[in-house]
Amino acid sequence: MKHIADNITNETIFITGGAGFIGSTLAGLLVNNNKVIIYDNFSRNSIKDKPFYNHRNLILIEGNILDLPHLKESIRGATYVIHCAGIAGIDTVVKSPITTMQVNMVGSANLLEAASELYNCKRVVCFSTSEVFGQIAFQSNETSPAVLGAVGEARWTYAVSKLAEEHLAYAYFKEKGLPTVTVRPFNVYGPGQIGEGALKTFIIQALKNEDITIHGDGTQIRAWCYVNDMVDGVIHCLASPNAVGESFNIGNSRTVTTIYGLANTVIRVLNSRSKIKFIPKLSADIELRIPSTAKALELLGFEAKVDLEEGILKTADFFGTSPFTVKMAK
């Protein structure tokens, strides 16, 4: 069956943060029919273990998005730009809110300025976050009010920095005609995930029959999006003329569960002997986060397909057999 990515051919696609979890998955879909340039500092390197790592169409450039001259030099000739680079993960953000704000705001400003100087830029997709909706987000759509968290709470520097990126991307569209699109991922997980992630952590703990640790009481509610669905949504944003100048929630509103329910589902699906252990919250948390994805369906024809149990099994298969991660306990 033909994939929508097959409609994009003979292009030069520049992916910042392309060595990361989502960026490398995108690269794998696009590299057979296009020249793919990955610009990354490789602090989180998921691409080195991909089967297409030595592909003739793949170019790897080590760089920092805060280095504007190097970024402009590296992006030269690109026709499509996907901006995945950024600081993410609660622990990382809380540890260094200054770096978070600098990379996500200044780095995004650099990327958009560099893209605006391209001779033939057909699309720029910028990654925002579902955190812009704040602590309570039920069936939030793309025009729902964004929420700025309390000043002084380090966690919200991530949402603030991404919201600034969204406004800037739209400003480049309105003022300079740059064909920008913004996507807001909702709790993406799956094979190849690196860094932080609750579902990834639960799966690894379950595979090892270790205690599954939950921060708080486990009543926090999430909707989980499998990585293949996430990248399909991004490809639709690259391919569809309806995407230009818009923002889209990319998630799966049918995979809703509490964190406690998620832990129990992981244990059941993987036949694990793990027990659930509750520990105190380390920072502000999201109590409810469920997207409305109607706009993506209406304008892009995109809808997430992978249900939660299928996604857990596929993710566990990766982490249970991968040579560079955990092995299932005997």
N, C-alpha and C positions, 0 to 999 in steps of 0.2 A: 504493500500500500504506500502510495506517495506521501511524503511528509511535506508540510508547508515550507520547511527550510529548503526543499529542492527547487522552490521558485526563485530563490536568491542565488544567482550564479555569476561567475566571472567578476566579482566585486572584490574590493579591498576592505576588510572589516577590522577595525581597530578596537580592541577590548582592553580597557583598563581593569586591573584586578582580575585579569583573565586566567591567572594560575589558581584562583580560588575555587571554591565549591561550585557555585552557580556559573561563574565565568568559564571554567574549564568544561563544564557540561555543554554550554552554548558553543564553545569552540569545536567540540567534537561533532556537533550537528552541521556546522558550517564549513569545516576545513576541506572536505572532499571537493567542493565545487567553487571555492573561493580562496583567495589569499587572506590568511588570518594573522594579524599582528597582535601579540599579547604584550602589554606594557604593565609591569608588575615589579614590586620590590621582593617578591617571592618569600615574604615572611610566613605566609601560609601557602604551601605548595601542593596542590592537589593534582596538577597537570603532569608532574614527573612520572606518575604511575599510570597514566592513561595510555591506551594502545596506540594512539595517534601522536605520541610525543615526538617522534622523529619524522613526522609527515613532511613531505616536500613543500606543502603549501603553508606550513606553520613557521612563523618567525617569533622568537622570544627576545624581548628587550627588557633588560633590568633597568628600572627607572622609578622615580618618585614623582607623583603628580604635583608636588609642591615645587618642582624644578620646571618652570615654564619654558625656558629655552630648549631643554632636552625634550620636553613633551611636544613642543611645536615641530621640532626636527623629526621626531619619531612618528608623528601622526600624518606626516606629509603623504599625500596621495590617497588617503583613505576616502572611501565613498559612504561607508556606514560606520557609526561609532556607537559602542555600547559601554557605558560608564558604570562599571561594577565596583571600582575601587572605593574603599572607605574603611573607617574604623567601625567595627561592630562587635556585638557580644557584651552582655551586661558587665561581666567582670573586667573586660578590657576598657570599656567606657568609664566605669567608676574609678578605675586605677589611674587613668589619665584623661580627664575631661578637656585639658588644654589641647592635647594632641588630637582628640576626637573632633573638636571644633575646627582646628586648623586644617586637618586633612579633608574633612567633609565639606567645609565651606570654601576655604581658599583653594583647595585642590579641585573642587568642582568648578569654581570660577575660572581656574586655569584651563580646565578641560573645555569648557564652553567657549572661552576666548580662542583657544587653539582650533576648535572645530569651526568657529565662525569664519576663520581665514582659509578654510579648505576651498579648493576650486569647484569641486562637484560633490558636495555633501548631501546625500539623499535622506539621511535619517540619523538622529542622535537620541538614543534611549538612555535615560538617567534613572538610576535606582534610588528610590526613596525608601520609606519604611511605613509599616502599619502603625508604628508607635506615634505617628503624628496625630492619631485620634485620641491619645491619652489613655487614662486608666479604664474608662468605660466606653466600649465601642460595640454597639449591637446593630448589625446589618447596616453599618456605616457605608454611605456611598461616597463618590469622589468629591461631591460638593458639601459633604458634612463639615461642620466647623472643625478646624484643626485646633489642637489644645497645646498650649505652652505650659509645661510643668513648672512647679515652684522653683524659683531661682535659689540656687544653693544645693539642690538635690542633683547630684552628678548624673544620675541616670538620664535625666531629661535633656542633657546636652546633646545626646544622640538625635533625639527627635527634633530639637531646635535646629541643629546643623543640617539635617536632611530637609526640613521644611524650608530653610533658606535656599538650599539647592533647588527645590521645586520652584520657588518664586523666581529664582534667577534663570532657570531653564525656560520658564514661560516668558520672562522678559526678553530673552534672546530671540524667542519665536516672534513676539509682537514687534520688537524694535528692529531686529536685523533679518527677520525672515528665516532664521535657522529652524529647520524642521525637527523640533524637539518633541519628545514624548517622555512622560514620567510614569514609572511603575511603582506600585506599593506592594511589596511581597508580604504575605501573611504566613508566618511560621513555616518556612520551607525546611524540608528534611529529605534525606535519602542517601544512596550510596555515594561515597566520596566526600561526605561532609567532614570538614575540618574545623577546628576551633570549637566554640561553645554551641550548645543546642540541647534542649531538654530531652527531646525524643531520641536523639542519637545517644545521649548519656544513659537513658533508661534501657535502650536496646543492648548497649554494651554491658551494663550491669546485669541485665537478665541473662545474656549469653554466658556470663561467668557465674551465674547463680549467686551474685552478691546482693546485698541490700540495695533496693532502689530508694534513693533519697529525694524527698520532696521538700522544697522550701515553702514554709507556711503550712496551711491546713489542707491544701490540695483542692480547694473549691474554685480556684482560678479557672476560667473557661477559655478555650482556644479552638480555632479551626485550623487543621493541619494540611499543608499543601506539599505534595510529593514533587521532587525536583524536576521530573520530566514534564509535569504540568506547568511548573513555573517557567521553564525555558520555552515551552510551546507558546505560552502567553507572550513572552518577549519576542519570539519570532513573528507572531502575529502583528506586534507593534512595529516591527521592521518592515513587514510586507504590505500592510494595509494602508492605503491613503487616508482612511478615516481616522488613523491614530494621531496624525500630526496636530500639535498644539493641545493635546489632551493628556489627562492623567488616568491611570487605570489601577483598580484594585486587582491584584493577581493572587487568588487563593481558592480554597475549596470550602464553600459554606455548608457542605453536607457532612464534613468530617468533624463535627463539633463534639467536644467532650471536656469534662473537668480534668485537671492535672491528675487527680486521684484516679479517675476513671481511665485515663490514658495509661497510667502505670499498671492498673489491673488488666487492661487489654493487652499490653505488651507481655505480661507474665502469662496470660492465658494463651495467646497466639503462639508464643515461643515455647510453651510447656516448661517454663522456668520454675525453679525452686526458690526464687528470690522472695524476700519479704519487703514490705514497704516501711520506710523509716522517715519520720517527719523531723525536719531541722528548722531553726529560725530563719526568717527572711533576712537577706543581707542588705537589701535596698528597697526602694519603692518598686511596686510590682503592678502588672496589668491584671485587673480583676476580670475583665470581659473583653474579648476581641473576636468578633465575628463579622466578616465583610459582606457587603452586598456586591455581587459580581455581575449584576444585570447589564451594566454599561459595556463591559468587555464582551458579553454575549451579543448585545445589540449592535455595537459598532464594529467589532472585530470578528464575530462568529466564534469566539473562544470560550470554552468551558472546561474546567478541570474534570478529569475522568477517573483518576486512581483513588479507590476508597482506602480507608485507613488501614484495614487489616492487610490488604494486598501490599500497601506501601511499607508496612512494618516487616512483612516477610521478605520483600526485596531488599530492604535496608539491612536486615539481619543476615541475609545471605552474603551480602558484601562484607560486613564486619566480622562475620563468623569464619570467612575463608580468606580474607585479604592478608597477604604476607606482611603488610606493614602496620596491621592493627591487631586487635585481640583475637585469640582463638577461643572457640567454644569450650567451656570446661567439660571434662569427661564426666 
